[in-house]
Amino acid sequence: MGMVHLAVFTLKEYCRANWLYMETFLVAVLLFFYGKEYWMLGTQDVFPILSFFALAAATLTTLRITGRETNTRIYILLTKKLSRCTYLCGKALAIFLLDGLYILGLFVLTFKFTKVSAELTLIESLIHLIPVFLVLILAESVFLFFSALVLRNPIFLVGLILVILGVNHPSAVPVYFFLPIQQLIKSSYMPGGLSTETGLLAIFFIAFFFALACWVFSSRELDYKSK
């Protein structure tokens, strides 16, 4: 329950301090960029757009929330009966809930006003939404590990390169060498949906980066005099 309480606390504080202007700006840019064309799109176009939105939202929100935790407030929170792993998972849960709500909101509008409702049932559409959420969690796990919260010296650029390679990886290299973001995006609109191999590969990378983040954060010595 400590993780849930921390996630709720993080969301309340984040909303109060930032008013979600960047996340809302992303939604506005997406709808403005496509304009009237967005509402004329079908399944093959809508779900890749939602996947790229999930990718952008996860990147932005993870960096913003973890960046807020690099000051002295972290030491006050860590004196509570809360393990570092629980603390990190609480932050990750807050990011997932926030961006997940934005994705669901976009999905509701998409299903109601685009051609998706004519091509798929609600249940089928929700199944197609699973790869979109996997993209969200996968990107979040990567940027959480490379954030200033986990590493003493954040290396955002490395995480960005990994994500870019995951979206556009060389065809000559086996897919399991990179993050399966490209495969997840394709799975979001393909008739067959998410394959077992792609799903398991995504879960593996998610678990790997989350576990690595928890291990590094738990073993790291915190400098109480910095910032």
QUIURBEL-V571657 format. One record per pair of residues at least 4 apart in sequence whose C-alpha atoms are under 8 Angstrom apart, sorted by the first residue. I is the first residue (numbers start at 0). J is the second residue. D is the distance in Angstrom with one decimal. If there is no record, write none. Layout:
BEGIN
i=I j=J d=D
i=I j=J d=D
END
This chain:
BEGIN
i=0 j=4 d=6.2
i=1 j=5 d=6.1
i=1 j=81 d=6.9
i=1 j=85 d=7.2
i=1 j=89 d=7.8
i=2 j=6 d=6.1
i=2 j=85 d=5.6
i=2 j=86 d=6.5
i=2 j=88 d=6.4
i=2 j=89 d=4.3
i=2 j=92 d=7.9
i=3 j=7 d=6.2
i=3 j=89 d=6.2
i=3 j=92 d=7.6
i=4 j=8 d=6.1
i=4 j=89 d=7.8
i=5 j=9 d=6.0
i=5 j=86 d=7.2
i=5 j=89 d=5.4
i=5 j=90 d=7.2
i=6 j=10 d=6.2
i=6 j=89 d=4.7
i=6 j=90 d=5.7
i=6 j=91 d=7.8
i=6 j=92 d=5.9
i=6 j=93 d=4.5
i=7 j=11 d=6.2
i=7 j=93 d=6.8
i=8 j=12 d=6.1
i=9 j=13 d=5.9
i=9 j=90 d=6.9
i=9 j=93 d=6.4
i=10 j=14 d=5.9
i=10 j=93 d=5.9
i=10 j=97 d=7.4
i=11 j=15 d=6.1
i=12 j=16 d=6.0
i=13 j=17 d=5.8
i=13 j=18 d=7.3
i=13 j=19 d=7.6
i=13 j=64 d=7.3
i=14 j=18 d=4.7
i=14 j=19 d=5.8
i=19 j=23 d=6.1
i=20 j=24 d=5.9
i=21 j=25 d=6.3
i=21 j=59 d=8.0
i=22 j=26 d=6.6
i=22 j=56 d=6.5
i=22 j=59 d=7.8
i=22 j=60 d=7.5
i=23 j=27 d=6.2
i=24 j=28 d=6.1
i=25 j=29 d=6.2
i=25 j=52 d=7.7
i=25 j=56 d=7.5
i=26 j=30 d=6.3
i=26 j=52 d=8.0
i=27 j=31 d=5.9
i=28 j=32 d=5.7
i=29 j=33 d=6.4
i=29 j=52 d=7.9
i=30 j=34 d=5.6
i=30 j=37 d=7.1
i=33 j=37 d=5.2
i=34 j=38 d=7.9
i=35 j=39 d=7.1
i=36 j=40 d=6.6
i=37 j=45 d=7.8
i=37 j=113 d=7.4
i=38 j=109 d=7.3
i=38 j=112 d=5.9
i=38 j=113 d=4.6
i=38 j=114 d=7.5
i=39 j=113 d=5.7
i=39 j=114 d=6.4
i=40 j=44 d=6.0
i=40 j=45 d=6.2
i=40 j=113 d=6.0
i=40 j=114 d=6.1
i=40 j=115 d=7.7
i=41 j=45 d=6.0
i=41 j=113 d=6.6
i=41 j=114 d=4.8
i=41 j=115 d=5.2
i=41 j=118 d=7.6
i=42 j=46 d=6.2
i=42 j=114 d=7.2
i=42 j=115 d=5.3
i=42 j=118 d=7.2
i=42 j=188 d=6.0
i=43 j=47 d=7.2
i=43 j=188 d=5.0
i=43 j=189 d=7.3
i=44 j=48 d=6.5
i=44 j=188 d=7.7
i=45 j=49 d=6.3
i=45 j=109 d=7.6
i=45 j=115 d=7.9
i=46 j=50 d=6.1
i=46 j=127 d=7.5
i=46 j=128 d=7.3
i=46 j=131 d=7.4
i=46 j=184 d=7.6
i=46 j=187 d=5.7
i=46 j=188 d=6.0
i=47 j=51 d=6.3
i=47 j=184 d=5.6
i=47 j=185 d=7.3
i=47 j=187 d=6.7
i=47 j=188 d=7.1
i=48 j=52 d=6.2
i=49 j=53 d=6.1
i=49 j=102 d=7.1
i=49 j=105 d=7.9
i=49 j=106 d=7.9
i=49 j=131 d=6.7
i=50 j=54 d=6.2
i=50 j=130 d=7.8
i=50 j=131 d=4.8
i=50 j=132 d=7.8
i=50 j=134 d=6.5
i=50 j=135 d=7.7
i=50 j=184 d=6.1
i=50 j=187 d=7.8
i=51 j=55 d=6.2
i=52 j=56 d=5.9
i=52 j=102 d=7.9
i=53 j=57 d=5.9
i=53 j=98 d=7.2
i=53 j=102 d=6.9
i=53 j=131 d=6.7
i=53 j=132 d=7.3
i=53 j=134 d=6.6
i=53 j=135 d=5.1
i=54 j=58 d=6.3
i=54 j=134 d=6.3
i=54 j=135 d=5.6
i=54 j=138 d=6.2
i=55 j=59 d=6.2
i=56 j=60 d=5.9
i=56 j=98 d=6.3
i=56 j=135 d=7.8
i=57 j=61 d=5.8
i=57 j=94 d=7.4
i=57 j=95 d=7.9
i=57 j=98 d=6.7
i=57 j=135 d=5.7
i=57 j=136 d=7.6
i=57 j=138 d=6.0
i=57 j=139 d=5.2
i=58 j=62 d=6.3
i=58 j=138 d=6.6
i=58 j=139 d=6.5
i=58 j=142 d=6.5
i=59 j=63 d=6.2
i=60 j=64 d=6.0
i=60 j=94 d=6.4
i=60 j=98 d=7.6
i=61 j=65 d=6.0
i=61 j=91 d=7.9
i=61 j=94 d=6.3
i=61 j=139 d=6.2
i=61 j=142 d=6.5
i=61 j=143 d=6.3
i=62 j=66 d=5.7
i=62 j=142 d=7.0
i=62 j=143 d=7.5
i=62 j=146 d=6.5
i=63 j=67 d=6.4
i=64 j=68 d=6.9
i=64 j=90 d=7.6
i=64 j=94 d=7.6
i=65 j=69 d=7.0
i=65 j=90 d=7.7
i=65 j=143 d=7.4
i=65 j=146 d=6.6
i=65 j=147 d=6.7
i=65 j=148 d=5.5
i=66 j=146 d=7.5
i=66 j=147 d=6.3
i=66 j=148 d=6.7
i=68 j=72 d=6.8
i=68 j=73 d=5.8
i=68 j=148 d=6.3
i=69 j=73 d=6.9
i=69 j=147 d=6.6
i=69 j=148 d=5.7
i=69 j=226 d=7.8
i=70 j=225 d=7.9
i=70 j=226 d=5.6
i=71 j=75 d=7.2
i=71 j=223 d=7.2
i=71 j=225 d=7.9
i=71 j=226 d=6.5
i=72 j=76 d=6.5
i=73 j=77 d=6.1
i=74 j=78 d=6.4
i=74 j=223 d=7.3
i=75 j=79 d=7.4
i=76 j=81 d=7.9
i=77 j=81 d=6.4
i=77 j=82 d=7.3
i=77 j=83 d=7.1
i=77 j=86 d=7.8
i=81 j=85 d=6.3
i=81 j=86 d=6.4
i=82 j=86 d=6.1
i=83 j=87 d=6.2
i=83 j=213 d=7.4
i=83 j=216 d=7.0
i=83 j=217 d=5.6
i=84 j=88 d=6.1
i=84 j=213 d=5.3
i=84 j=214 d=7.9
i=84 j=216 d=7.6
i=84 j=217 d=6.6
i=85 j=89 d=6.0
i=86 j=90 d=6.5
i=87 j=91 d=6.3
i=87 j=213 d=6.9
i=88 j=92 d=6.0
i=89 j=93 d=6.3
i=90 j=94 d=6.4
i=91 j=95 d=6.3
i=91 j=139 d=7.5
i=91 j=140 d=7.9
i=91 j=143 d=7.7
i=92 j=96 d=6.1
i=93 j=97 d=6.1
i=94 j=98 d=6.2
i=94 j=139 d=7.8
i=95 j=99 d=5.5
i=95 j=135 d=7.5
i=95 j=136 d=6.9
i=95 j=139 d=7.9
i=96 j=100 d=6.0
i=97 j=101 d=6.7
i=98 j=102 d=6.2
i=98 j=135 d=7.9
i=99 j=103 d=6.1
i=99 j=132 d=7.4
i=100 j=104 d=6.0
i=101 j=105 d=6.2
i=102 j=106 d=6.0
i=103 j=107 d=6.1
i=104 j=108 d=6.5
i=105 j=109 d=6.0
i=106 j=110 d=5.9
i=107 j=111 d=6.1
i=108 j=112 d=6.0
i=108 j=113 d=7.9
i=109 j=113 d=5.4
i=109 j=115 d=7.2
i=110 j=114 d=7.5
i=110 j=115 d=5.5
i=110 j=116 d=5.3
i=110 j=121 d=7.9
i=110 j=124 d=7.9
i=111 j=115 d=8.0
i=111 j=116 d=6.5
i=112 j=116 d=8.0
i=114 j=118 d=6.5
i=115 j=119 d=5.8
i=115 j=124 d=7.7
i=116 j=120 d=6.2
i=116 j=121 d=7.2
i=119 j=123 d=5.7
i=119 j=124 d=5.9
i=120 j=124 d=6.1
i=121 j=125 d=6.2
i=122 j=126 d=6.3
i=123 j=127 d=6.4
i=124 j=128 d=6.3
i=125 j=129 d=6.8
i=126 j=192 d=7.8
i=127 j=131 d=7.6
i=127 j=186 d=7.5
i=127 j=187 d=4.9
i=127 j=188 d=6.5
i=127 j=192 d=6.4
i=127 j=193 d=7.8
i=128 j=132 d=6.6
i=128 j=187 d=6.4
i=129 j=133 d=6.3
i=129 j=187 d=7.4
i=130 j=134 d=6.2
i=130 j=183 d=5.2
i=130 j=184 d=6.7
i=130 j=186 d=6.5
i=130 j=187 d=5.4
i=130 j=193 d=6.7
i=131 j=135 d=6.4
i=131 j=183 d=7.2
i=131 j=184 d=7.0
i=131 j=187 d=6.5
i=132 j=136 d=6.2
i=133 j=137 d=5.9
i=133 j=183 d=7.4
i=133 j=201 d=7.0
i=134 j=138 d=6.1
i=134 j=180 d=6.2
i=134 j=183 d=6.7
i=134 j=184 d=7.7
i=135 j=139 d=6.1
i=136 j=140 d=6.1
i=136 j=205 d=6.9
i=137 j=141 d=6.4
i=137 j=201 d=6.9
i=137 j=204 d=7.1
i=137 j=205 d=5.2
i=138 j=142 d=6.3
i=138 j=162 d=7.1
i=139 j=143 d=5.8
i=140 j=144 d=6.4
i=140 j=205 d=5.8
i=140 j=208 d=5.6
i=140 j=209 d=5.6
i=141 j=145 d=6.5
i=141 j=158 d=6.1
i=141 j=205 d=7.7
i=141 j=208 d=5.9
i=141 j=209 d=7.8
i=142 j=146 d=5.8
i=142 j=155 d=7.0
i=142 j=158 d=5.9
i=142 j=159 d=8.0
i=143 j=148 d=7.8
i=143 j=149 d=7.2
i=143 j=209 d=7.8
i=143 j=212 d=7.0
i=144 j=149 d=5.9
i=144 j=150 d=7.3
i=144 j=208 d=6.3
i=144 j=209 d=7.0
i=144 j=211 d=7.1
i=144 j=212 d=4.7
i=145 j=149 d=6.9
i=145 j=150 d=6.4
i=145 j=153 d=5.6
i=145 j=154 d=5.5
i=145 j=155 d=5.7
i=145 j=157 d=7.6
i=145 j=158 d=6.2
i=146 j=150 d=6.2
i=146 j=153 d=5.0
i=146 j=154 d=6.9
i=146 j=155 d=6.5
i=147 j=151 d=6.2
i=147 j=152 d=6.2
i=147 j=153 d=4.5
i=147 j=154 d=8.0
i=148 j=153 d=7.9
i=148 j=216 d=7.9
i=149 j=153 d=7.8
i=149 j=212 d=6.3
i=149 j=213 d=8.0
i=149 j=215 d=6.7
i=149 j=216 d=5.0
i=150 j=215 d=7.4
i=150 j=216 d=7.2
i=154 j=158 d=7.1
i=155 j=159 d=6.2
i=156 j=160 d=6.1
i=157 j=161 d=6.3
i=158 j=162 d=6.2
i=159 j=163 d=6.1
i=160 j=164 d=6.1
i=161 j=165 d=6.1
i=161 j=177 d=7.3
i=161 j=178 d=7.0
i=162 j=166 d=6.3
i=162 j=178 d=6.8
i=162 j=180 d=7.5
i=163 j=167 d=6.1
i=163 j=168 d=7.7
i=164 j=168 d=4.6
i=164 j=169 d=7.8
i=164 j=177 d=6.7
i=164 j=178 d=7.4
i=165 j=177 d=5.4
i=165 j=178 d=4.5
i=165 j=179 d=5.6
i=165 j=180 d=5.0
i=165 j=181 d=6.0
i=166 j=178 d=7.9
i=166 j=179 d=7.6
i=166 j=180 d=5.3
i=166 j=181 d=4.6
i=167 j=181 d=6.7
i=168 j=172 d=7.6
i=168 j=174 d=7.8
i=168 j=177 d=7.1
i=168 j=181 d=7.9
i=170 j=174 d=8.0
i=172 j=176 d=7.2
i=173 j=177 d=8.0
i=174 j=178 d=7.8
i=174 j=179 d=6.8
i=175 j=179 d=7.2
i=175 j=200 d=7.0
i=178 j=201 d=7.2
i=178 j=204 d=7.0
i=179 j=183 d=6.2
i=179 j=197 d=6.7
i=179 j=200 d=6.9
i=179 j=201 d=6.1
i=180 j=184 d=6.2
i=181 j=185 d=6.3
i=182 j=186 d=6.0
i=182 j=197 d=6.6
i=183 j=187 d=6.3
i=183 j=193 d=7.1
i=183 j=197 d=6.9
i=183 j=198 d=8.0
i=184 j=188 d=7.4
i=185 j=189 d=6.1
i=186 j=191 d=7.5
i=186 j=192 d=4.9
i=186 j=193 d=4.9
i=186 j=194 d=7.4
i=187 j=192 d=6.2
i=187 j=193 d=7.0
i=188 j=192 d=6.8
i=193 j=197 d=6.8
i=193 j=198 d=6.5
i=194 j=198 d=6.2
i=195 j=199 d=6.0
i=196 j=200 d=6.1
i=197 j=201 d=6.1
i=198 j=202 d=6.2
i=199 j=203 d=6.1
i=200 j=204 d=6.4
i=201 j=205 d=6.1
i=202 j=206 d=6.0
i=203 j=207 d=6.0
i=204 j=208 d=6.1
i=205 j=209 d=6.1
i=206 j=210 d=5.8
i=207 j=211 d=6.0
i=208 j=212 d=5.9
i=209 j=213 d=6.2
i=210 j=214 d=6.1
i=211 j=215 d=6.1
i=212 j=216 d=5.9
i=213 j=217 d=5.8
i=214 j=218 d=6.2
i=215 j=219 d=5.9
END
